[in-house]
Amino acid sequence: MTEAQTLRLLKIIMLCGISLLIFGHYLWSGLKLHETMGVNGIILIGLCCALGLILSLPTKIYLTLLLMKREAERKASAEQQKPHN
């Protein structure tokens, strides 16, 4: 799998995680699922939020590290292209 494909996959996973977090919040505040379903509703909301966090956090860390690596490579190539006096 190439780096571009890995990045695309991680971005999709991160968006799914954020979507699950938003969906869990909607279930809690919009539908008030915890009031209508009781404990089962709370468990469902908790699962949505937990899975959303699990999916969103590691990919953000990996993407941050990858962007830092690219920035270091750009700075290194800019230093090599500078004429030395």
LOLUM-809305 format. One line per 5 residues: number of its first residue (from 1); for each residue x, y, z of N, C-alpha, C, CB. Coordinates in Angstrom, 1 decimal, padded with zeros to 4 digits. Glycine has a CB too. Example, Ala and Ser with C-alpha at 12.3 -4.5 7.8 and 13.67 -1.06 7.14 Angstrom:
1> 013.2 -005.7 007.8 012.3 -004.5 007.8 013.2 -003.3 007.8 011.3 -004.5 009.0; 012.8 -002.2 007.1 013.7 -001.1 007.1 012.9 000.0 007.9 014.1 -000.6 005.7
# end
This chain:
1> 000.8 -001.2 000.0 000.0 000.0 000.0 000.9 001.2 000.0 -001.0 000.0 001.2; 000.6 002.1 -000.9 001.5 003.3 -001.0 001.1 004.3 000.1 001.3 004.0 -002.4; 002.0 005.3 000.2 001.8 006.3 001.3 000.5 007.1 001.0 002.9 007.3 001.3; 000.2 007.4 -000.2 -001.1 008.1 -000.6 -002.3 007.3 -000.2 -001.1 008.5 -002.0; -002.3 006.0 -000.5 -003.4 005.2 -000.2 -003.6 005.0 001.4 -003.2 003.8 -000.8
6> -002.4 004.9 002.1 -002.5 004.9 003.5 -003.1 006.2 004.1 -001.1 004.7 004.1; -002.7 007.3 003.6 -003.2 008.6 004.0 -004.7 008.7 003.8 -002.5 009.7 003.4; -005.1 008.3 002.6 -006.5 008.3 002.3 -007.4 007.4 003.2 -006.8 007.9 000.8; -006.8 006.2 003.5 -007.5 005.3 004.4 -007.6 005.9 005.8 -006.8 003.9 004.4; -006.5 006.5 006.3 -006.5 007.0 007.6 -007.5 008.2 007.7 -005.1 007.5 008.0
11> -007.5 009.0 006.6 -008.5 010.1 006.6 -009.9 009.7 006.7 -008.2 011.0 005.4; -010.2 008.6 005.9 -011.6 008.0 005.9 -011.9 007.5 007.3 -011.7 006.9 004.9; -011.0 006.8 007.9 -011.2 006.3 009.3 -011.4 007.4 010.3 -010.0 005.4 009.7; -010.6 008.5 010.1 -010.8 009.6 011.0 -012.1 010.3 010.8 -009.7 010.6 010.8; -012.6 010.4 009.6 -013.9 011.0 009.4 -015.0 010.1 009.9 -014.1 011.3 007.9
16> -014.9 008.8 009.8 -015.9 007.9 010.3 -015.9 008.1 011.9 -015.5 006.5 010.0; -014.8 008.2 012.5 -014.7 008.4 013.9 -015.4 009.7 014.4 -013.3 008.3 014.4; -015.1 010.7 013.7 -015.7 012.0 014.0 -017.2 012.0 013.7 -015.1 013.2 013.2; -017.6 011.3 012.7 -019.1 011.1 012.4 -019.8 010.3 013.5 -019.3 010.4 011.1; -019.1 009.3 014.0 -019.7 008.5 015.1 -019.8 009.4 016.4 -018.8 007.3 015.4
21> -018.8 010.2 016.6 -018.9 011.1 017.8 -020.1 012.1 017.7 -017.6 011.9 017.9; -020.2 012.6 016.5 -021.3 013.6 016.2 -022.7 012.8 016.3 -021.2 014.2 014.9; -022.7 011.6 015.8 -023.9 010.8 015.9 -024.3 010.5 017.3 -023.8 009.5 015.1; -023.3 010.1 018.1 -023.5 009.9 019.5 -024.1 011.1 020.3 -022.3 009.4 020.2; -023.5 012.3 019.9 -024.0 013.5 020.5 -025.4 013.8 020.1 -023.1 014.7 020.2
26> -025.7 013.5 018.9 -027.1 013.7 018.4 -028.1 012.8 019.1 -027.1 013.5 016.8; -027.7 011.5 019.3 -028.5 010.6 020.0 -028.8 011.1 021.4 -027.9 009.2 020.0; -027.8 011.7 022.0 -027.9 012.1 023.4 -028.7 013.4 023.5 -026.5 012.4 024.0; -028.4 014.4 022.7 -029.1 015.7 022.9 -030.2 015.9 021.9 -028.1 016.8 022.7; -030.2 015.4 020.8 -031.2 015.6 019.8 -032.4 014.7 020.0 -030.7 015.4 018.4
31> -032.1 013.4 020.0 -033.2 012.4 020.2 -033.6 012.1 021.7 -032.9 011.1 019.5; -032.7 012.5 022.6 -032.8 012.2 024.0 -033.1 010.7 024.2 -034.0 013.0 024.6; -032.2 009.9 023.5 -032.3 008.4 023.5 -032.2 007.9 024.9 -031.3 007.8 022.6; -031.4 008.5 025.8 -031.2 008.0 027.1 -032.5 008.1 027.9 -030.1 008.8 027.8; -033.4 009.0 027.6 -034.7 009.1 028.3 -035.7 008.1 027.8 -035.3 010.5 028.2
36> -035.7 007.8 026.5 -036.7 006.9 025.9 -036.3 005.4 026.1 -036.9 007.2 024.5; -035.0 005.1 026.0 -034.6 003.7 026.0 -034.0 003.4 027.4 -033.6 003.5 025.0; -033.7 004.3 028.2 -033.1 004.0 029.5 -031.6 003.6 029.4 -033.9 002.9 030.2; -031.3 002.6 030.2 -029.9 002.1 030.2 -029.4 001.6 028.9 -029.8 001.0 031.2; -030.2 001.0 028.1 -029.8 000.5 026.8 -029.5 001.7 025.9 -030.9 -000.3 026.1
41> -030.2 002.8 026.0 -029.9 004.0 025.2 -028.6 004.6 025.6 -031.0 005.0 025.4; -028.3 004.6 026.9 -027.0 005.2 027.4 -025.9 004.3 026.9 -027.0 005.2 028.9; -026.1 003.0 026.9 -025.0 002.1 026.4 -024.8 002.3 024.9 -025.4 000.6 026.7; -025.8 002.5 024.2 -025.7 002.7 022.7 -025.0 004.0 022.5 -027.1 002.7 022.1; -025.3 005.0 023.2 -024.7 006.3 023.0 -023.2 006.2 023.4 -025.4 007.4 023.9
46> -022.9 005.5 024.5 -021.6 005.4 024.9 -020.7 004.6 023.9 -021.5 004.6 026.3; -021.3 003.6 023.3 -020.6 002.8 022.3 -020.3 003.6 021.1 -021.4 001.6 021.9; -021.2 004.5 020.7 -021.0 005.3 019.5 -019.8 006.3 019.8 -022.3 006.1 019.1; -019.9 006.9 021.0 -018.8 007.9 021.3 -017.5 007.2 021.5 -019.2 008.6 022.6; -017.5 006.0 022.2 -016.2 005.3 022.4 -015.6 004.9 021.1 -016.4 004.2 023.3
51> -016.4 004.3 020.2 -015.9 003.8 018.9 -015.4 005.0 018.1 -016.9 003.0 018.2; -016.1 006.1 018.2 -015.7 007.3 017.5 -014.3 007.8 018.0 -016.7 008.4 017.6; -014.1 007.8 019.3 -012.8 008.2 019.8 -011.7 007.3 019.4 -012.9 008.4 021.3; -012.0 006.0 019.5 -011.0 005.0 019.1 -010.6 005.2 017.6 -011.5 003.6 019.3; -011.6 005.5 016.8 -011.2 005.6 015.4 -010.6 007.0 015.0 -012.5 005.5 014.5
56> -010.9 008.0 015.8 -010.4 009.3 015.4 -009.0 009.7 016.0 -011.4 010.3 015.8; -008.7 009.3 017.2 -007.5 009.7 017.8 -006.2 009.2 017.2 -007.5 009.4 019.3; -006.0 007.9 017.1 -004.7 007.4 016.5 -004.4 007.9 015.1 -004.7 005.9 016.5; -005.4 008.1 014.3 -005.1 008.5 013.0 -004.7 010.0 013.0 -006.4 008.4 012.1; -005.2 010.8 013.9 -004.8 012.2 014.0 -003.3 012.2 014.4 -005.6 013.0 015.0
61> -002.9 011.4 015.3 -001.5 011.4 015.7 -000.6 010.9 014.6 -001.3 010.4 016.9; -001.0 009.9 013.9 -000.2 009.4 012.7 -000.1 010.5 011.6 -000.8 008.2 012.1; -001.2 011.2 011.3 -001.2 012.2 010.3 -000.3 013.4 010.8 -002.6 012.7 010.0; -000.3 013.7 012.0 000.5 014.8 012.6 002.0 014.4 012.4 000.2 015.1 014.0; 002.3 013.2 012.8 003.7 012.8 012.6 004.1 012.8 011.1 003.9 011.4 013.2
66> 003.3 012.4 010.3 003.6 012.3 008.9 003.8 013.7 008.3 002.4 011.6 008.1; 002.9 014.7 008.7 003.1 016.1 008.3 004.3 016.7 008.8 001.9 016.9 008.7; 004.7 016.3 010.0 006.0 016.9 010.6 007.2 016.3 009.8 006.1 016.5 012.1; 007.1 015.1 009.4 008.2 014.4 008.6 008.3 015.1 007.2 007.9 012.9 008.4; 007.1 015.4 006.6 007.2 016.1 005.3 007.7 017.5 005.5 005.8 016.2 004.7
71> 007.4 018.2 006.5 007.9 019.6 006.8 009.4 019.5 006.9 007.2 020.2 008.0; 009.9 018.5 007.7 011.4 018.4 007.9 012.1 018.1 006.5 011.7 017.3 008.9; 011.4 017.3 005.7 012.0 017.0 004.4 012.1 018.2 003.5 011.2 015.9 003.7; 011.0 019.0 003.6 011.0 020.3 002.8 012.0 021.3 003.2 009.6 020.9 002.9; 012.2 021.4 004.5 013.2 022.3 005.1 014.6 021.8 004.7 013.1 022.4 006.6
76> 014.8 020.5 004.7 016.1 019.9 004.3 016.4 020.2 002.9 016.2 018.4 004.6; 015.4 020.0 002.0 015.6 020.2 000.6 015.8 021.7 000.3 014.4 019.7 -000.2; 015.2 022.6 001.0 015.3 024.0 000.8 016.7 024.4 001.3 014.3 024.8 001.6; 017.3 023.8 002.3 018.6 024.1 002.8 019.7 023.7 001.7 018.9 023.4 004.1; 019.4 022.5 001.1 020.3 022.1 000.1 020.3 022.9 -001.2 020.0 020.6 -000.3
81> 019.2 023.5 -001.5 019.1 024.3 -002.7 019.6 025.7 -002.5 017.6 024.4 -003.2; 019.8 026.2 -001.3 020.3 027.5 -001.0 021.8 027.6 -001.5 020.2 027.9 000.5; 022.1 028.7 -002.1 023.5 028.9 -002.5 024.3 029.3 -001.3 023.7 030.0 -003.6; 025.4 028.7 -001.0 026.2 029.0 000.1 027.2 030.1 -000.3 027.0 027.7 000.6; 027.3 031.1 000.6 028.3 032.2 000.3 029.5 032.0 001.1 027.7 033.6 000.6
# end
